[in-house]
Amino acid sequence: QLQLVESGGGLVQPGGSLRLSCAASGFSLVTFTIGWFRQAPGKEREGVSCVTSNGGSTAYADSVTGRFTISRDNAKNTVYLQMNSLQPEDTGIYYCAAQFRPAQALCDIPPTQYPYWGQGTQVTVSS
């Protein structure tokens, strides 16, 4: 059974950093594009970043460009989201999601393109 599990969330002060992990079980991530998404209270889920199956291409939302970095370790079946210079507006539940794309050159982050989702991890940025 395909399963994604996020971890690494928590409470951090403005300007701080967190690294989120998305671990896959029941399948290999090597043929999947992976995206990170977030949902703040009262807001719609939005795309944050994505990485293609071979790690050759990434994309970021404008709001996180220069602060967040997505990476993947296919040997560990895990994708990471390094988040630096966190701000209160980054608060929300962060989800990773997967779409089967073994030869995708580019990726993008509309949530509707991703059929497989984890349960999410809470990130709170507050002083």
N, C-alpha and C positions, 0 to 999 in steps of 0.2 A: 504494500500500500504506500503510495506516494505521500510523504510527509515532510513539511518544512517547519523548523523550530527556530524561533528568534531568541536571542539572549543578549545581555549586555546593557539593557536599559537601566535607568535609575534617575536619581536626583542630582543635578549638577548646578553650580553657580554660573551666572552669565560669564562668558569668556572661557569656560571650561571645555573639556573634551570627553567624548565617549567613543567606544568602538563597539558597534553592533555586529553580531554574528548571525548567520542564517545557515543552519546545518540541515542537510537533506538526509532522509533515510528512506529505504524502500526503492530507491532509484538512483541512478548516477546523474549528477548535474552536468556532465560533460557535453550533453547535447541540448542544454536548456539555456535560454537567455533568462537572466535573473534581474528583477527590479526591486527597488525599495520604495515604499510608499508611506505616507503618514496621514493621520486624521486627527485634527484638533477638535475639541468639544464644539459642537454646533456647526462644524464645517464639513464639507465633502472631502472624501479621500483624494489626495493629490500625489502625483508621481514626484519622486525625489531624485532617483538615479537608476541607471540600468547598466548592465555589462553583457556583452554577447558571449556565446558559449565558449569561445576560445580566448576570451579576455582581450581580444584585439580592438574592441571599440567600446566606448562608454558614452553616456549622456547624463546631463545634470539639469535640474530645474534652475532657472535663473537665480532663485532665492538662495541656493546653496552653493553655487559655483564659486570655486576658490576656497571654500571652507570644508566641504565634504569630499571624500575620496572613496570610490567603490573599488573593490578588488576581489579576486577569487582565487581559491586554491583547489583546483579540481582533484588533486590527490587526496585532500582532506574532505572533499565533498562539501565545501563551505564557501560562502560568500560573506564579505565583510563590508561594513560601512564605517569609515573613520570620520568622525564628526568633530571639527575644531571650531573655536570661536563661537560656541553655542550662545544663542540668544533666546529670550523668553518666547518669541514667536516660533521657535523650533519645537516647542512643547507639543506633545501628542502621542498617539500610539503609532509605533512604527511597525510596518509589516514588510515581509519579503514575499515575493511571488515569482512563479516560474511559468515560462511558456516554451513549448518544444520548438526549437529553432536550431538545428544542427549546423547550418551553414549561413547564418545571418551575418551580413556585413555590418549592419548598423542596428541600433536598438532605439526604441523610444518608450515613453512612459504613460500612455493612457491606461488606466487601471483595467479597462474592459478587455484589453488584449491578453491579460494574464489569467489563465483558468485555475491555477493552483496557488493556494495561499496558506501562509502560516497564521498562527493565532495572535501574533503581535506582542510587542514589548513596549512598556510605558517609558517615555522620556519626558522628564520634567526639568525645565530650566528656570530656576528661581533663586533669588537671594534670600 
